[in-house]
């Protein structure tokens, strides 16, 4: 029986069996081998046997451990190895569960600062579980970046890899120019999809001032990226319109002559000045001008 412990002692079989019977210890597989009496007992009775035959003359010893005893002995002798194995398994599991590094690859690598910001906003991060990332939302936000045509987010081991591909026209070089104001005005709204806005709503700007610069702040570092976004400026304008007569129809035509392309007129007023051959309508107006970079 493999679940028994085999014991050998120097004694006659009769004397040994009397002692074992008196202690109510069941014995199995009894046999004589020279001066030795060999028998088996259950693991729980092993200590009792050694207590009964504690005198040196019996020379008692275990010749074969039970299957359970062998296993416990194996575990005891290799506790360091087992602990190390458990630690390895734990670390391997953690490495496969947690993100230890974030990499941005592909032709859109120049968008890395903004891509990293998006995945961090959506729950990813070093030493955070991969499951905390809202992958669908992060993918959608990255696809909305300028010129991005493809995005794939996957985890390889402990590395979160974000593959970003852009339109072929932009995959070799990226325009790292800022968005400059093309006229004087007051900033009403500014939105940076990539890069960093350097003005705020309410600021007065002049022609040539930078509005969005091609860099991003990641932690305590400043890294280059493209400037992408738009700004809306409230600007002032003036226009003169000549008419032979001063009447409602002439005024209507004067206002209709204000062709500002995509700009939106917010307010307007006029004065009329006599001039040779007719009148001159002087139109003063306020309009909203929108300018953008890298949003096509």
C-alpha positions as CSV (number, residue, x, y, z in Angstrom):
1,X,0.0,0.0,0.0
2,X,1.7,3.2,-1.2
3,X,0.0,5.3,1.5
4,X,1.9,3.5,4.3
5,X,5.2,4.3,5.9
6,X,7.7,1.3,6.2
7,X,9.7,1.0,9.4
8,X,12.6,-1.3,10.4
9,X,13.7,-2.0,14.0
10,X,16.0,-4.5,15.7
11,X,13.6,-6.8,17.7
12,X,11.8,-10.1,17.6
13,X,8.5,-10.0,15.7
14,X,6.7,-11.3,18.8
15,X,8.0,-8.6,21.1
16,X,7.4,-5.8,18.6
17,X,3.9,-6.9,17.7
18,X,2.9,-7.1,21.4
19,X,4.0,-3.5,22.0
20,X,2.2,-2.3,18.8
21,X,-1.0,-4.2,19.7
22,X,-0.9,-2.7,23.2
23,X,-0.7,0.8,21.7
24,X,-3.5,-0.1,19.3
25,X,-1.4,0.6,16.2
26,X,-2.5,-1.3,13.1
27,X,0.5,-2.9,11.3
28,X,0.8,-4.1,7.7
29,X,3.2,-6.1,5.5
30,X,5.2,-7.6,8.4
31,X,8.4,-9.6,7.6
32,X,11.7,-10.7,9.1
33,X,15.0,-9.8,7.6
34,X,17.9,-11.1,9.7
35,X,17.8,-9.4,13.0
36,X,15.4,-6.7,11.7
37,X,11.6,-6.7,12.0
38,X,10.1,-4.7,9.1
39,X,6.5,-3.6,9.0
40,X,4.3,-0.7,7.7
41,X,2.0,1.7,9.6
42,X,-0.1,4.7,8.6
43,X,1.6,8.1,8.6
44,X,-0.4,9.3,11.7
45,X,1.0,6.4,13.7
46,X,4.7,6.9,12.8
47,X,5.5,9.1,15.8
48,X,3.9,6.6,18.2
49,X,6.1,3.8,16.9
50,X,9.2,5.9,17.5
51,X,8.0,6.7,21.0
52,X,7.3,3.0,21.8
53,X,10.7,1.9,20.5
54,X,12.7,4.9,21.7
55,X,15.4,2.9,23.4
56,X,18.7,2.7,21.5
57,X,18.7,-1.0,21.4
58,X,15.8,-1.1,19.0
59,X,17.6,1.0,16.3
60,X,14.3,2.0,14.8
61,X,14.3,3.8,11.4
62,X,12.1,4.6,8.4
63,X,13.1,2.6,5.3
64,X,10.4,3.9,3.0
65,X,8.1,6.9,3.3
66,X,4.5,6.9,2.2
67,X,3.5,8.7,-0.9
68,X,2.2,11.6,1.2
69,X,5.4,11.7,3.2
70,X,7.6,11.7,0.1
71,X,5.6,14.6,-1.3
72,X,5.9,16.6,1.9
73,X,9.6,15.9,2.1
74,X,10.0,16.9,-1.5
75,X,8.2,20.2,-0.8
76,X,10.2,20.9,2.3
77,X,13.5,20.3,0.6
78,X,12.6,22.5,-2.4
79,X,10.8,25.3,-0.6
80,X,13.2,27.9,-2.1
81,X,12.7,26.6,-5.6
82,X,9.0,26.5,-5.2
83,X,8.8,30.0,-3.8
84,X,11.0,31.2,-6.7
85,X,8.7,29.5,-9.2
86,X,5.6,31.0,-7.6
87,X,7.3,34.5,-7.8
88,X,8.1,33.9,-11.5
89,X,4.6,32.9,-12.3
90,X,3.2,35.9,-10.4
91,X,5.6,38.3,-12.2
92,X,4.8,36.7,-15.5
93,X,1.1,37.0,-14.8
94,X,1.5,40.6,-13.8
95,X,3.6,41.4,-16.9
96,X,0.9,39.8,-19.1
97,X,-1.9,41.8,-17.3
98,X,-0.3,45.2,-16.7
99,X,1.1,47.7,-19.1
100,X,4.7,48.5,-18.4
101,X,5.4,50.6,-21.5
102,X,3.5,52.5,-24.2
103,X,4.9,52.7,-27.7
104,X,3.5,54.6,-30.7
105,X,4.5,53.3,-34.1
106,X,3.6,53.8,-37.8
107,X,3.8,56.7,-40.2
108,X,1.8,58.8,-37.7
109,X,4.5,58.5,-35.0
110,X,5.0,62.3,-35.2
111,X,1.6,62.5,-33.5
112,X,3.0,60.5,-30.5
113,X,2.4,63.3,-27.9
114,X,-1.2,63.6,-28.7
115,X,-1.7,59.8,-29.1
116,X,-0.2,59.3,-25.7
117,X,-2.4,61.9,-24.2
118,X,-5.5,60.3,-25.6
119,X,-4.7,56.7,-24.3
120,X,-3.7,58.1,-20.9
121,X,-7.0,60.1,-20.8
122,X,-8.9,56.9,-21.6
123,X,-7.4,54.9,-18.8
124,X,-4.1,53.4,-20.0
125,X,-0.8,54.0,-18.3
126,X,2.4,52.4,-17.1
127,X,1.8,49.9,-14.3
128,X,-1.9,50.0,-14.9
129,X,-4.0,46.9,-16.0
130,X,-4.6,46.8,-19.8
131,X,-8.3,46.3,-19.0
132,X,-8.6,49.8,-17.7
133,X,-8.1,51.2,-21.2
134,X,-11.3,52.2,-23.0
135,X,-10.0,51.0,-26.3
136,X,-12.9,51.8,-28.6
137,X,-13.1,55.5,-27.4
138,X,-9.3,55.9,-27.6
139,X,-9.3,54.4,-31.1
140,X,-12.1,56.8,-32.2
141,X,-10.3,59.8,-30.8
142,X,-7.0,58.9,-32.5
143,X,-8.8,58.4,-35.8
144,X,-10.2,61.9,-35.5
145,X,-6.6,63.4,-35.4
146,X,-5.5,65.2,-38.6
147,X,-4.6,63.0,-41.5
148,X,-5.0,59.8,-39.5
149,X,-6.5,57.0,-41.6
150,X,-5.8,53.9,-39.5
151,X,-5.3,53.1,-35.8
152,X,-4.7,49.7,-34.1
153,X,-4.2,49.3,-30.3
154,X,-2.9,46.0,-29.0
155,X,-0.9,44.6,-26.1
156,X,2.2,42.6,-26.8
157,X,3.5,41.1,-23.5
158,X,3.7,44.1,-21.2
159,X,4.0,46.7,-24.0
160,X,0.9,48.7,-25.2
161,X,1.5,49.3,-28.9
162,X,-0.5,52.0,-30.8
163,X,0.0,51.7,-34.5
164,X,-1.1,55.0,-36.2
165,X,-1.0,55.4,-40.0
166,X,-1.6,58.7,-41.8
167,X,-2.6,59.8,-45.3
168,X,0.2,59.2,-47.7
169,X,0.7,62.9,-48.4
170,X,1.7,63.4,-44.8
171,X,3.6,60.1,-43.9
172,X,7.0,61.4,-44.8
173,X,7.2,64.9,-43.5
174,X,5.0,66.8,-41.0
175,X,4.4,70.5,-41.0
176,X,5.8,71.7,-37.7
177,X,4.8,75.3,-38.3
178,X,2.6,77.2,-35.7
179,X,-0.8,78.5,-36.5
180,X,-0.3,82.3,-37.0
181,X,-2.9,85.0,-36.9
182,X,-3.4,86.5,-40.3
183,X,-4.9,89.8,-39.0
184,X,-5.6,91.8,-35.9
185,X,-8.4,90.8,-33.6
186,X,-9.6,89.5,-30.3
187,X,-9.6,85.7,-29.7
188,X,-13.2,84.4,-29.3
189,X,-12.4,80.7,-29.4
190,X,-9.3,78.5,-29.8
191,X,-9.2,74.7,-30.1
192,X,-6.0,72.7,-30.4
193,X,-6.4,69.1,-31.7
194,X,-2.6,68.7,-31.6
195,X,0.0,71.1,-30.2
196,X,-0.4,73.7,-27.5
197,X,-2.5,76.9,-27.7
198,X,-0.5,80.0,-26.6
199,X,-3.4,82.4,-26.4
200,X,-6.7,82.3,-24.7
201,X,-10.2,83.6,-25.4
202,X,-10.3,87.3,-24.8
203,X,-6.7,87.9,-25.8
204,X,-5.9,90.7,-28.3
205,X,-3.7,89.5,-31.1
206,X,-1.9,91.1,-34.1
207,X,-1.2,89.8,-37.5
208,X,1.8,87.4,-37.3
209,X,1.2,86.3,-33.6
210,X,1.4,82.6,-32.9
211,X,-1.9,81.0,-31.8
212,X,-1.1,77.3,-31.6
213,X,2.5,76.1,-31.4
214,X,3.8,72.6,-32.5
215,X,4.8,71.1,-29.2
216,X,3.2,69.3,-26.4
217,X,4.0,68.9,-22.7
218,X,4.3,65.2,-21.5
219,X,5.0,65.1,-17.8
220,X,8.0,67.3,-17.3
221,X,9.1,67.1,-20.9
222,X,8.3,69.2,-23.9
223,X,8.2,67.3,-27.2
224,X,7.7,68.4,-30.8
225,X,4.5,67.5,-32.7
226,X,2.3,69.1,-35.3
227,X,0.1,72.1,-34.7
228,X,-3.5,71.2,-35.6
229,X,-6.6,73.1,-34.7
230,X,-8.4,76.4,-35.3
231,X,-9.1,79.8,-33.9
232,X,-11.9,82.3,-34.2
233,X,-11.1,86.0,-34.1
234,X,-13.4,88.9,-33.7
235,X,-12.2,91.6,-36.1
236,X,-13.1,95.1,-37.2
237,X,-13.6,96.1,-40.8
238,X,-14.5,99.1,-42.9
239,X,-15.8,99.3,-46.5
240,X,-16.8,102.1,-48.9
241,X,-19.5,101.9,-51.5
242,X,-20.3,104.5,-54.2
243,X,-23.9,105.2,-55.3
244,X,-25.4,107.8,-57.5
245,X,-28.4,108.2,-55.2
246,X,-29.1,107.9,-51.5
247,X,-32.0,105.6,-51.0
248,X,-33.0,102.2,-49.4
249,X,-32.1,100.3,-52.5
250,X,-28.6,101.8,-52.6
251,X,-28.1,101.0,-48.9
252,X,-29.2,97.4,-49.5
253,X,-26.7,97.1,-52.4
254,X,-24.0,98.6,-50.2
255,X,-24.4,96.0,-47.5
256,X,-24.6,93.2,-50.2
257,X,-21.2,94.3,-51.4
258,X,-19.6,93.0,-48.2
259,X,-18.3,89.8,-49.5
260,X,-16.2,88.2,-46.7
261,X,-16.1,84.7,-48.0
262,X,-16.5,82.3,-45.0
263,X,-16.4,85.1,-42.3
264,X,-19.6,85.8,-40.4
265,X,-20.7,89.5,-39.9
266,X,-21.7,90.1,-36.2
267,X,-22.7,93.7,-36.3
268,X,-22.6,96.6,-38.9
269,X,-23.4,100.3,-39.2
270,X,-23.0,103.0,-41.9
271,X,-22.6,106.7,-42.6
272,X,-23.2,108.5,-45.9
273,X,-20.8,111.1,-47.3
274,X,-21.6,113.3,-50.3
275,X,-19.0,113.0,-53.1
276,X,-18.7,114.0,-56.7
277,X,-21.5,112.5,-58.7
278,X,-23.3,110.8,-55.8
279,X,-22.8,109.6,-52.3
280,X,-20.3,107.4,-50.5
281,X,-21.6,104.8,-48.1
282,X,-19.0,104.1,-45.4
283,X,-19.7,100.7,-43.8
284,X,-18.2,99.8,-40.4
285,X,-18.7,96.2,-39.3
286,X,-17.5,93.5,-36.8
287,X,-17.0,90.0,-38.1
288,X,-15.9,86.5,-36.9
289,X,-12.9,85.2,-38.8
290,X,-11.9,81.6,-38.6
291,X,-8.5,80.2,-39.4
292,X,-7.1,76.7,-39.1
293,X,-4.0,74.5,-39.6
294,X,-3.7,70.8,-40.5
295,X,-7.4,70.0,-40.3
296,X,-7.9,69.2,-44.0
